[in-house]
């Protein structure tokens, strides 16, 4: 095992991304972080740009979020799939899905739904794609619709639940209550789909308590995975017009990281993976002026993981090391090396190494280093001091 390193390089191995030159304008469609799950699944997103949406939610401007222009279903989808597969290549152990995102799919006219689904089905017939997935509103699904989707090869349905608090849903002009959303989750699960739930935090009218209530209700509903999106104020949305009102202030970035970190710690032991945290940085989203206010950060998920590592390491060392230090000769420093899974080194160090000065500031008198410990799983760490081993395994999610 390699010896401890004082602060070491921040880098765990850089995640490989598709070649942006070969993808051309499809690059931003194809790098949704978390969409390649452990190398076993490849998801090719195709954006519908608010197609099918029957209401204007207070926070929504999908034209900005996706950065995609409307295009012919057949030619546009074929071009997207071909560009992505040309870069990603084929692997016998990997499943490939086409995902229809950015609108409420099952609110589209039936003929338009079938047009998209038949285009996707052709790739399934060719053997280059295994199944389809889509996102939709909770109030636009019924049992017959689910069966029709299955016949076309849809295997994953993501529901834009956003909140399970009736007041928040009303303020956001969602057009349904929490009971409708929970019934939709149950329906999709009962029909045998892989079921995803998309939640937002920091919505107008939402408190920390109502967000936590939403998370707890989501866990009870038992989806297969969730996505967490901090709410930001986009240009040309009804929310932008209400920014002067106290109830319509977005979260700070620090608060959004904290809320999301709490949710991640709750979802993890419940066995519900969080596959995405934060909005994908599309061309439209990051264009100057499109984000008016709110906790946007292109590496939001990394900020959350770094926050969890920092707070847990400081908590553990504060309890174990400082107590021991009080019994030692006054003024004597203690050296501690934190053992990590290789992939967690960047989270321990922090985004742009921001955790390092925090360790120094909040753990005065302790010299902290790190080393790769092959006995640790992702999200775990051990602590070894010059006075002996302190902790064998500690989870940042506990």
Secondary structure as GFF3:
##gff-version 3
##sequence-region A 1 398
A	DSSP	alpha_helix	20	23	.	.	.	ID=ss1
A	DSSP	three_ten_helix	24	29	.	.	.	ID=ss2
A	DSSP	beta_strand	41	47	.	.	.	ID=ss3
A	DSSP	alpha_helix	62	66	.	.	.	ID=ss4
A	DSSP	alpha_helix	73	88	.	.	.	ID=ss5
A	DSSP	beta_strand	95	101	.	.	.	ID=ss6
A	DSSP	three_ten_helix	105	107	.	.	.	ID=ss7
A	DSSP	alpha_helix	110	126	.	.	.	ID=ss8
A	DSSP	beta_strand	131	136	.	.	.	ID=ss9
A	DSSP	three_ten_helix	138	140	.	.	.	ID=ss10
A	DSSP	alpha_helix	143	151	.	.	.	ID=ss11
A	DSSP	beta_strand	154	162	.	.	.	ID=ss12
A	DSSP	alpha_helix	166	171	.	.	.	ID=ss13
A	DSSP	alpha_helix	178	190	.	.	.	ID=ss14
A	DSSP	beta_strand	194	201	.	.	.	ID=ss15
A	DSSP	alpha_helix	208	221	.	.	.	ID=ss16
A	DSSP	beta_strand	225	230	.	.	.	ID=ss17
A	DSSP	beta_strand	232	234	.	.	.	ID=ss18
A	DSSP	alpha_helix	238	241	.	.	.	ID=ss19
A	DSSP	three_ten_helix	246	248	.	.	.	ID=ss20
A	DSSP	alpha_helix	253	269	.	.	.	ID=ss21
A	DSSP	beta_strand	273	277	.	.	.	ID=ss22
A	DSSP	alpha_helix	283	286	.	.	.	ID=ss23
A	DSSP	beta_strand	291	294	.	.	.	ID=ss24
A	DSSP	alpha_helix	300	325	.	.	.	ID=ss25
A	DSSP	beta_strand	334	340	.	.	.	ID=ss26
A	DSSP	three_ten_helix	342	344	.	.	.	ID=ss27
A	DSSP	alpha_helix	345	349	.	.	.	ID=ss28
A	DSSP	three_ten_helix	351	353	.	.	.	ID=ss29
A	DSSP	alpha_helix	354	362	.	.	.	ID=ss30
A	DSSP	beta_strand	366	372	.	.	.	ID=ss31
A	DSSP	beta_strand	380	385	.	.	.	ID=ss32
A	DSSP	beta_strand	388	395	.	.	.	ID=ss33
###
